[in-house]
Amino acid sequence: MKKRLLKSSLLALTALGLNGSVFAEEMDKMWGKKSQQLIKPSHQSLKWFTEDKYAMFIHWGLYSEMGGVWQGKTHYGIGEWLMVMANIPVDAYKASASKFNPENFDAKQLVRLAKAAGMKSIIITAKHHEGFAMFDSKASDFTITKATPFKRDPMKELADACAAEGVRFGFYYSQNQDWTEPYGGQYKGERPEGYTPKDFDVYFKNKVVPQVTELLTNYGDIGIIWFDTPGNMDAKYSSQLVDLVTKLQPNCLINSRIGGGYGDYVSLGDMHIPPVRPDLGVWETVDTTNDSWSYAWYDQNWKSPKTICKRLVQVIARGGSYMLNVGPKGDGSIPEKAIETLTASGDWIEAHAEAVYGTEASPFDQGFSWGDLTTKGNDVYLHVFEWPVAGTLRLADLGANVTSASILNDSSNVEFSKDGDVLEIHLGSRVGRDLSMIPVVKLTLDGPVKVTNQAKQIDGLTPATLLAGVASTEGCEVNEHRWMEKFGEWKHDYFVEKWTSKDAKATWDINVLEAGDYLVSLEYSCQNDAVNSEWVLSSGDESITFIAYESGYDAKKKVQPGPPRQRTFKVTLGVLNIPKTGLNQLQITPRNIIGEGIGIKGISIEPYR
């Protein structure tokens, strides 16, 4: 049988702040083998996956009933990891199922919320790492139908509701970790006498295979089965799961976290919105409506409707799909603020559906200071996150001529002009106009977009940021830093760092649409041993010299909870004159080297008026 081998380098998580108990080296092990080749999108279901763009993720289990609290004490962190954070004994955790009675669960209401939010699929946790089955399983007694007073099978109700509403349905299943199963991965109790790691086979054959079989047999058509944290699980088990899915549901997609290098598409690290288009074939970002995945009483940091829509567009513009999580409460209800923000963001998506569903990625590898692009045929959609103060957008190098311009759902005329390769779109003032939270400008071209210049556009009208991830480096390197803050939200930043000599340099290509003076700022981190190092930022014959100051970041010091953060601050360097339009370069070099130098996160350039 032909295997679906994932041919992409998965982005491993590098830190986990579970009350300081698990650090980078431990979390890395959970993600297992990472293959080194690119995926070839051949599975027939990838067509709908890449067209739909948007899905709902649901984290719901015993941990939802606890909401981050065990025996009267709140444990701040990843809610679904409460058993680990609170060091709950296996027997006590399993006994807590007697209190789980989600009488307010309404499958039809949940599916209608997903539809109102503009989501095309629902993926829900059938079994998380806690080992508790949220479905009627014959392979275990630790299930919602056997161990709780609820008795019903919410997965069956949700599957039926999805089928009735035309929403695709899928399951999350933790195939390796099972904290309450004696032979499962990362079991939190005392292993049976004579146990060896080879006994994982007992767990896999007696629980994983039967339960995955049940999920793929008893709930109708399954669009996706979403595996997680394979760790050091042998690739033969991943292969067996691929065969099982292919046999029972050949149209079902498998995500990359199945392990062993297998999968039909790439799931990025949690909450990772790539600032630059990744070379990963078909991929998705998983995110959540607040900071935590499962319900936690203390997490009130809800993403606004505009933020949700902005992150959706940013993912689509970089070529990916977006799956946004909600965490139902222990009683089965959805937090009101999640309903409110999802519904409001869904209204925007419905009004701008043609610029979202079935679109292609932006022809530009990175976004613009004012927003981002999606495309469809000869149409280009400009998603304007920040309305330009001057009321004008500048855009260059589309490789085709604009034949018409309009703002979706707005009756006003949009004028445009072109000077060489530079297009100017005259939007006017936003004052007094009933525009959406993210206005979308539709450009119709006389042919498909053909972008040959990927240099960051400096339009002379709006501030622009040059990201570390797009720098060319000599004698230094670009690295990604990932860490977790507060209640489970991941941070992803790129830095130019590890400078080796005075000859080292980091260079950014810029496409200057208007020559002149620009105010330049720098966001960077600096460890104690690099304080007072001297640096030069230059473009052509123009330069600014500056001294680095300590930013409160110490890579050698581990903080509790979690790993050291790459602390940064932003400083204004001065005014730099860029005398000519077109392709230029901005460069940073050290005048001296102290320690490993600074870590550059980004350079901001704004017109100096």
Secondary structure, DSSP 4 states (H G I P E B T S, - for coil): ----B--S-------BBSTTSB-HHHHHHHT-----S------TTHHHHHHH-EEEEE--SHHHHHTTEETTEE--S-GGGHHHHTT--HHHHHHGGGG---TT--HHHHHHHHHHTT--EEEEEEE-TT--BSS--TT-S-BTTTSSS--S-HHHHHHHHHHHHT-EEEEEE-SSB-TTSTTSBT--SPPPTT--GGGHHHHIIIIIHHHHHHHHHSSS--SEEEE---TT--HHHHHHHHHHHHHH-TT-EEBGGGSTTB-SBEEPSTT---SB--S-SSEEEEEESSS-SS--TT---PPPHHHHHHHHHHHHHTT-EEEEEE---TTSPPPHHHHHHHHHHHHHHHHTGGGTTTPBPPSSSB--SSEEEEEETTEEEEEESS--TTSEEEEE--SS-EEEEEETT--S--EEEEETTEEEEE----TT----SS-EEEEEESS-------SEEE-SSS-EEEEGGG-EEESSEEEEEEEEETTTEEEEEEEEE---STT-EEEEEEEESS-EEEEEEEEEE--GGGTT-EEEEEETTEEEEEE----S--TT---SSSSPP---EEEEEEEEEE-S-EEEEEEEEESS--TT--EEEEEEEEE--
